Amino acid sequence: MTKEVAEQGSFPAKDYHDPPPAPLIDPVELGKWSFYRALIAEFIATLLFLYVTVLTVIGYQSQTDPKKPGVDACGGVGILGIAWAFGGMIFVLVYCTAGISGGHINPAVTFGLFLARKVSLVRAILYMVAQCSGAICGVALVKLFQNSYYEQYGGGANKLAVGYKARVGLGAEIIGTFVLVYTVFSATDPKRNARDSHVPVLAPLPIGFAVFMVHLATIPITGTGINPARSLGAAVIYNKDEAWNDQWIFWVGPFIGAAIAAFYYQFILRAGAVKALGSFRSNA
């Protein structure tokens, strides 16, 4: 029988259990060391993320600066290299922190998981504080070590590119964050992991690739935010009008995109609305 099943290419699915919804407010978490360890992990991961990626952006701008004698305008890592830096760092850091904090490294991801009742309100708020604090410290290290280049090349701050209207930038941030958060839900879905257990999926890999692909599409428009902590950290340390003028886009867009992704995955793909209606009818 086993041989027959294998020959037909079908595989027995594993049992799976959806974790119960996280409580809205869970003060018990505040008394656990594992909670504070998770906050530290989010802080350090976001710090490292901003440090490496902002340095990459500034390095590329320095390498292709037409004002420098003998500089190759086509040199440097290019947009492709910048996208790889962001996607690669997310892959590495999610891999390192997934078992400790869940590897959010992004307030928009945390917000989407909160809406899906994957994390409590207490955890969501403190995660965002840790992420934003880590981002600010990460960019501060870049400025400390590369102060002259940092000021000269805009501090890696997100801003709307010349020629694009705010609604275009907002749309790019919404769709880009939707792709990211949708991938997070898909890659970490316990039902999918059980159903497709014969196909090993390393969750950080598709998440990193999602970040990579979104950067390729939206760097020319907004420099790619899709992470409010990344945009805030760069703006706080650079602290010039050009970094703050469009800052709202890099918060409103990612939060809307995350909310849409959470609704789509939980209530459409996972049929959460149908399940809730069925439960209501059975209890009536």
C-alpha positions as a Markdown table, in Angstrom:
| # | Residue | x | y | z |
|---|---|---|---|---|
| 1 | Met | 0.0 | 0.0 | 0.0 |
| 2 | Thr | 2.8 | 2.4 | 0.9 |
| 3 | Lys | 4.5 | 1.6 | -2.4 |
| 4 | Glu | 1.4 | 2.2 | -4.4 |
| 5 | Val | 0.9 | 5.6 | -2.7 |
| 6 | Ala | 4.4 | 6.6 | -3.4 |
| 7 | Glu | 4.2 | 5.6 | -7.0 |
| 8 | Gln | 1.1 | 7.7 | -7.5 |
| 9 | Gly | 2.9 | 10.7 | -6.2 |
| 10 | Ser | 0.6 | 11.4 | -3.2 |
| 11 | Phe | 1.9 | 11.9 | 0.3 |
| 12 | Pro | 0.1 | 11.5 | 3.7 |
| 13 | Ala | -0.6 | 14.8 | 5.3 |
| 14 | Lys | 0.4 | 15.5 | 8.8 |
| 15 | Asp | -2.1 | 16.5 | 11.4 |
| 16 | Tyr | -2.0 | 20.2 | 12.3 |
| 17 | His | -3.5 | 22.4 | 14.9 |
| 18 | Asp | -4.0 | 26.1 | 14.6 |
| 19 | Pro | -2.8 | 27.9 | 17.7 |
| 20 | Pro | -5.6 | 29.6 | 19.7 |
| 21 | Pro | -6.0 | 33.3 | 19.0 |
| 22 | Ala | -3.7 | 35.5 | 21.1 |
| 23 | Pro | -5.4 | 37.5 | 23.9 |
| 24 | Leu | -6.0 | 41.1 | 23.1 |
| 25 | Ile | -4.2 | 42.1 | 26.3 |
| 26 | Asp | -1.9 | 39.6 | 28.0 |
| 27 | Pro | -0.2 | 41.1 | 31.0 |
| 28 | Val | 1.2 | 37.7 | 31.9 |
| 29 | Glu | 3.8 | 38.2 | 29.1 |
| 30 | Leu | 5.3 | 41.0 | 31.0 |
| 31 | Gly | 6.5 | 38.7 | 33.7 |
| 32 | Lys | 8.3 | 36.3 | 31.4 |
| 33 | Trp | 12.0 | 36.5 | 30.4 |
| 34 | Ser | 11.2 | 34.9 | 27.0 |
| 35 | Phe | 9.1 | 38.0 | 26.2 |
| 36 | Tyr | 12.0 | 40.4 | 27.0 |
| 37 | Arg | 14.4 | 38.1 | 25.1 |
| 38 | Ala | 12.1 | 38.5 | 22.1 |
| 39 | Leu | 12.2 | 42.3 | 22.4 |
| 40 | Ile | 16.0 | 42.3 | 22.5 |
| 41 | Ala | 16.1 | 40.0 | 19.5 |
| 42 | Glu | 13.8 | 42.4 | 17.5 |
| 43 | Phe | 15.9 | 45.4 | 18.6 |
| 44 | Ile | 19.2 | 43.8 | 17.6 |
| 45 | Ala | 17.8 | 42.3 | 14.3 |
| 46 | Thr | 16.4 | 45.7 | 13.2 |
| 47 | Leu | 19.6 | 47.5 | 14.2 |
| 48 | Leu | 21.7 | 45.1 | 12.0 |
| 49 | Phe | 19.2 | 45.3 | 9.2 |
| 50 | Leu | 19.4 | 49.1 | 9.0 |
| 51 | Tyr | 23.1 | 49.2 | 9.5 |
| 52 | Val | 23.9 | 46.8 | 6.6 |
| 53 | Thr | 21.2 | 48.1 | 4.2 |
| 54 | Val | 21.7 | 51.8 | 4.7 |
| 55 | Leu | 25.5 | 51.3 | 4.3 |
| 56 | Thr | 24.8 | 49.5 | 1.0 |
| 57 | Val | 22.6 | 52.4 | -0.3 |
| 58 | Ile | 25.2 | 55.0 | 0.7 |
| 59 | Gly | 28.1 | 53.0 | -0.7 |
| 60 | Tyr | 26.3 | 52.6 | -4.0 |
| 61 | Gln | 25.7 | 56.3 | -4.3 |
| 62 | Ser | 29.3 | 57.1 | -3.5 |
| 63 | Gln | 30.6 | 54.6 | -6.0 |
| 64 | Thr | 28.4 | 56.1 | -8.8 |
| 65 | Asp | 28.7 | 59.8 | -7.9 |
| 66 | Pro | 29.3 | 61.6 | -11.2 |
| 67 | Lys | 31.0 | 64.5 | -9.4 |
| 68 | Lys | 33.9 | 62.2 | -8.4 |
| 69 | Pro | 36.8 | 62.0 | -10.9 |
| 70 | Gly | 37.2 | 58.6 | -12.6 |
| 71 | Val | 33.9 | 57.2 | -11.2 |
| 72 | Asp | 32.1 | 54.7 | -13.4 |
| 73 | Ala | 28.4 | 55.7 | -13.6 |
| 74 | Cys | 27.5 | 52.0 | -14.1 |
| 75 | Gly | 29.7 | 50.8 | -11.3 |
| 76 | Gly | 28.7 | 49.8 | -7.7 |
| 77 | Val | 26.2 | 47.2 | -6.8 |
| 78 | Gly | 23.3 | 48.9 | -8.6 |
| 79 | Ile | 19.6 | 48.6 | -7.8 |
| 80 | Leu | 19.9 | 44.8 | -8.0 |
| 81 | Gly | 22.6 | 44.8 | -5.4 |
| 82 | Ile | 20.6 | 47.0 | -3.1 |
| 83 | Ala | 17.6 | 44.8 | -3.4 |
| 84 | Trp | 19.8 | 41.8 | -2.6 |
| 85 | Ala | 21.1 | 43.5 | 0.5 |
| 86 | Phe | 17.6 | 44.1 | 1.8 |
| 87 | Gly | 16.2 | 40.7 | 0.9 |
| 88 | Gly | 19.4 | 38.9 | 2.0 |
| 89 | Met | 19.4 | 40.5 | 5.4 |
| 90 | Ile | 15.8 | 39.7 | 6.0 |
| 91 | Phe | 16.5 | 36.1 | 5.1 |
| 92 | Val | 19.4 | 35.9 | 7.5 |
| 93 | Leu | 17.8 | 37.8 | 10.3 |
| 94 | Val | 14.4 | 36.0 | 10.1 |
| 95 | Tyr | 16.3 | 32.7 | 10.1 |
| 96 | Cys | 18.3 | 33.8 | 13.2 |
| 97 | Thr | 15.3 | 35.2 | 15.2 |
| 98 | Ala | 12.3 | 33.2 | 14.1 |
| 99 | Gly | 12.5 | 30.8 | 17.1 |
| 100 | Ile | 13.0 | 33.6 | 19.6 |
| 101 | Ser | 10.7 | 36.5 | 18.5 |
| 102 | Gly | 9.1 | 35.2 | 15.4 |
| 103 | Gly | 11.5 | 37.4 | 13.3 |
| 104 | His | 9.1 | 40.3 | 12.5 |
| 105 | Ile | 11.8 | 43.0 | 12.1 |
| 106 | Asn | 9.0 | 45.3 | 10.7 |
| 107 | Pro | 6.1 | 47.1 | 12.4 |
| 108 | Ala | 3.9 | 46.4 | 9.4 |
| 109 | Val | 4.5 | 42.6 | 9.8 |
| 110 | Thr | 3.7 | 42.9 | 13.5 |
| 111 | Phe | 0.6 | 44.9 | 12.8 |
| 112 | Gly | -0.7 | 42.3 | 10.3 |
| 113 | Leu | 0.0 | 39.4 | 12.7 |
| 114 | Phe | -1.8 | 41.4 | 15.4 |
| 115 | Leu | -4.9 | 41.8 | 13.3 |
| 116 | Ala | -4.8 | 38.1 | 12.6 |
| 117 | Arg | -4.7 | 37.5 | 16.4 |
| 118 | Lys | -1.2 | 35.9 | 16.2 |
| 119 | Val | 0.2 | 38.3 | 18.8 |
| 120 | Ser | -1.3 | 40.2 | 21.7 |
| 121 | Leu | -1.7 | 44.0 | 21.7 |
| 122 | Val | 1.0 | 44.3 | 24.4 |
| 123 | Arg | 3.5 | 42.3 | 22.4 |
| 124 | Ala | 2.6 | 44.1 | 19.2 |
| 125 | Ile | 3.2 | 47.6 | 20.7 |
| 126 | Leu | 6.4 | 46.7 | 22.4 |
| 127 | Tyr | 7.7 | 44.9 | 19.3 |
| 128 | Met | 7.1 | 48.1 | 17.3 |
| 129 | Val | 8.9 | 50.2 | 19.9 |
| 130 | Ala | 11.9 | 47.8 | 19.9 |
| 131 | Gln | 12.0 | 47.7 | 16.1 |
| 132 | Cys | 11.9 | 51.5 | 15.7 |
| 133 | Ser | 14.5 | 51.9 | 18.4 |
| 134 | Gly | 16.7 | 49.4 | 16.8 |
| 135 | Ala | 16.3 | 51.1 | 13.4 |
| 136 | Ile | 17.3 | 54.5 | 14.8 |
| 137 | Cys | 20.4 | 53.0 | 16.5 |
| 138 | Gly | 21.4 | 51.1 | 13.4 |
| 139 | Val | 21.3 | 54.2 | 11.3 |
| 140 | Ala | 23.1 | 56.1 | 14.0 |
| 141 | Leu | 26.0 | 53.6 | 13.7 |
| 142 | Val | 26.1 | 54.2 | 10.0 |
| 143 | Lys | 26.4 | 58.0 | 10.6 |
| 144 | Leu | 29.0 | 57.4 | 13.3 |
| 145 | Phe | 31.3 | 55.4 | 11.0 |
| 146 | Gln | 30.6 | 57.1 | 7.7 |
| 147 | Asn | 29.6 | 60.6 | 8.7 |
| 148 | Ser | 30.9 | 62.5 | 5.6 |
| 149 | Tyr | 29.3 | 60.1 | 3.1 |
| 150 | Tyr | 26.2 | 59.8 | 5.2 |
| 151 | Glu | 25.4 | 63.5 | 5.0 |
| 152 | Gln | 26.5 | 63.9 | 1.4 |
| 153 | Tyr | 24.4 | 61.1 | 0.1 |
| 154 | Gly | 21.1 | 61.6 | 1.9 |
| 155 | Gly | 21.5 | 59.2 | 4.8 |
| 156 | Gly | 19.6 | 56.4 | 3.0 |
| 157 | Ala | 16.3 | 58.1 | 3.8 |
| 158 | Asn | 13.2 | 57.1 | 1.9 |
| 159 | Lys | 11.6 | 59.8 | -0.2 |
| 160 | Leu | 9.2 | 60.0 | -3.1 |
| 161 | Ala | 11.2 | 60.2 | -6.4 |
| 162 | Val | 10.9 | 63.2 | -8.6 |
| 163 | Gly | 8.1 | 63.0 | -11.0 |
| 164 | Tyr | 5.9 | 60.7 | -8.9 |
| 165 | Lys | 2.7 | 61.9 | -7.1 |
| 166 | Ala | 2.0 | 60.9 | -3.5 |
| 167 | Arg | -0.8 | 58.6 | -4.5 |
| 168 | Val | 1.6 | 56.6 | -6.7 |
| 169 | Gly | 4.0 | 56.2 | -3.9 |
| 170 | Leu | 1.3 | 55.3 | -1.5 |
| 171 | Gly | 0.0 | 52.6 | -3.9 |
| 172 | Ala | 3.5 | 51.2 | -4.3 |
| 173 | Glu | 3.9 | 51.0 | -0.5 |
| 174 | Ile | 0.5 | 49.4 | -0.1 |
| 175 | Ile | 1.0 | 46.7 | -2.7 |
| 176 | Gly | 4.7 | 46.1 | -1.8 |
| 177 | Thr | 3.7 | 45.5 | 1.9 |
| 178 | Phe | 0.8 | 43.3 | 0.9 |
| 179 | Val | 3.2 | 41.1 | -1.0 |
| 180 | Leu | 5.5 | 40.9 | 2.0 |
| 181 | Val | 2.9 | 40.2 | 4.7 |
| 182 | Tyr | 1.0 | 37.8 | 2.4 |
| 183 | Thr | 4.2 | 35.8 | 2.0 |
| 184 | Val | 4.8 | 35.9 | 5.8 |
| 185 | Phe | 1.3 | 34.4 | 6.4 |
| 186 | Ser | 1.8 | 31.7 | 3.6 |
| 187 | Ala | 5.3 | 30.7 | 4.8 |
| 188 | Thr | 4.3 | 30.3 | 8.4 |
| 189 | Asp | 0.9 | 28.7 | 8.0 |
| 190 | Pro | 0.7 | 25.5 | 10.1 |
| 191 | Lys | -2.0 | 24.1 | 7.8 |
| 192 | Arg | 0.2 | 24.5 | 4.7 |
| 193 | Asn | 3.3 | 23.1 | 6.5 |
| 194 | Ala | 1.2 | 20.0 | 7.4 |
| 195 | Arg | -0.5 | 19.6 | 4.0 |
| 196 | Asp | 2.7 | 20.1 | 2.0 |
| 197 | Ser | 5.0 | 18.3 | 4.5 |
| 198 | His | 6.6 | 16.5 | 1.6 |
| 199 | Val | 7.8 | 19.9 | 0.2 |
| 200 | Pro | 10.3 | 21.3 | 2.7 |
| 201 | Val | 9.9 | 25.1 | 3.0 |
| 202 | Leu | 12.4 | 27.3 | 4.9 |
| 203 | Ala | 10.1 | 30.2 | 5.8 |
| 204 | Pro | 12.8 | 32.9 | 5.8 |
| 205 | Leu | 13.7 | 32.1 | 2.2 |
| 206 | Pro | 10.4 | 33.1 | 0.5 |
| 207 | Ile | 10.1 | 36.1 | 2.9 |
| 208 | Gly | 13.6 | 37.3 | 1.9 |
| 209 | Phe | 12.7 | 36.8 | -1.7 |
| 210 | Ala | 9.5 | 38.8 | -1.3 |
| 211 | Val | 11.5 | 41.7 | 0.1 |
| 212 | Phe | 14.0 | 41.4 | -2.8 |
| 213 | Met | 11.4 | 41.4 | -5.5 |
| 214 | Val | 9.4 | 44.3 | -4.0 |
| 215 | His | 12.7 | 46.4 | -3.8 |
| 216 | Leu | 13.3 | 45.7 | -7.5 |
| 217 | Ala | 9.9 | 47.1 | -8.4 |
| 218 | Thr | 9.7 | 50.1 | -6.0 |
| 219 | Ile | 13.2 | 51.5 | -5.4 |
| 220 | Pro | 12.7 | 53.9 | -8.4 |
| 221 | Ile | 9.5 | 55.2 | -6.9 |
| 222 | Thr | 9.9 | 55.5 | -3.1 |
| 223 | Gly | 13.3 | 53.9 | -2.4 |
| 224 | Thr | 11.2 | 51.1 | -1.0 |
| 225 | Gly | 9.9 | 51.5 | 2.5 |
| 226 | Ile | 7.5 | 48.6 | 3.3 |
| 227 | Asn | 8.9 | 48.8 | 6.8 |
| 228 | Pro | 8.0 | 51.9 | 8.9 |
| 229 | Ala | 10.9 | 51.3 | 11.2 |
| 230 | Arg | 13.4 | 51.4 | 8.3 |
| 231 | Ser | 11.9 | 54.7 | 7.1 |
| 232 | Leu | 11.7 | 56.2 | 10.6 |
| 233 | Gly | 15.2 | 55.3 | 11.6 |
| 234 | Ala | 16.7 | 56.9 | 8.5 |
| 235 | Ala | 14.5 | 60.0 | 8.9 |
| 236 | Val | 15.3 | 60.6 | 12.6 |
| 237 | Ile | 19.1 | 60.4 | 12.1 |
| 238 | Tyr | 19.2 | 62.3 | 8.8 |
| 239 | Asn | 16.6 | 64.8 | 10.1 |
| 240 | Lys | 16.1 | 67.0 | 7.1 |
| 241 | Asp | 12.9 | 68.2 | 5.5 |
| 242 | Glu | 13.3 | 65.9 | 2.5 |
| 243 | Ala | 13.3 | 62.9 | 4.8 |
| 244 | Trp | 10.1 | 64.0 | 6.6 |
| 245 | Asn | 8.0 | 65.5 | 3.8 |
| 246 | Asp | 6.7 | 62.1 | 2.6 |
| 247 | Gln | 7.1 | 60.2 | 5.9 |
| 248 | Trp | 3.4 | 59.6 | 6.2 |
| 249 | Ile | 3.5 | 57.5 | 3.0 |
| 250 | Phe | 5.9 | 55.0 | 4.7 |
| 251 | Trp | 3.5 | 54.5 | 7.6 |
| 252 | Val | 0.1 | 54.7 | 6.1 |
| 253 | Gly | 1.0 | 52.5 | 3.1 |
| 254 | Pro | 2.6 | 49.6 | 4.9 |
| 255 | Phe | -0.1 | 49.5 | 7.6 |
| 256 | Ile | -2.9 | 49.5 | 4.9 |
| 257 | Gly | -1.0 | 46.8 | 2.9 |
| 258 | Ala | -0.5 | 44.7 | 6.0 |
| 259 | Ala | -4.2 | 45.0 | 7.0 |
| 260 | Ile | -5.4 | 43.9 | 3.5 |
| 261 | Ala | -3.0 | 40.9 | 3.5 |
| 262 | Ala | -4.2 | 39.8 | 7.0 |
| 263 | Phe | -7.8 | 40.0 | 5.9 |
| 264 | Tyr | -7.2 | 38.3 | 2.6 |
| 265 | Tyr | -5.2 | 35.4 | 4.0 |
| 266 | Gln | -7.3 | 34.8 | 7.2 |
| 267 | Phe | -10.8 | 35.4 | 5.9 |
| 268 | Ile | -10.5 | 34.5 | 2.2 |
| 269 | Leu | -7.9 | 31.9 | 1.8 |
| 270 | Arg | -8.3 | 30.4 | 5.2 |
| 271 | Ala | -12.0 | 30.9 | 5.1 |
| 272 | Gly | -12.1 | 32.5 | 8.5 |
| 273 | Ala | -15.4 | 34.2 | 7.8 |
| 274 | Val | -17.1 | 31.0 | 6.6 |
| 275 | Lys | -15.8 | 29.2 | 9.8 |
| 276 | Ala | -17.1 | 31.9 | 12.0 |
| 277 | Leu | -20.5 | 31.9 | 10.3 |
| 278 | Gly | -20.7 | 28.1 | 10.6 |
| 279 | Ser | -19.8 | 28.3 | 14.3 |
| 280 | Phe | -22.5 | 30.9 | 14.8 |
| 281 | Arg | -25.1 | 28.7 | 13.1 |
| 282 | Ser | -24.2 | 25.6 | 15.1 |
| 283 | Asn | -24.6 | 27.5 | 18.3 |
| 284 | Ala | -27.9 | 29.1 | 17.4 |
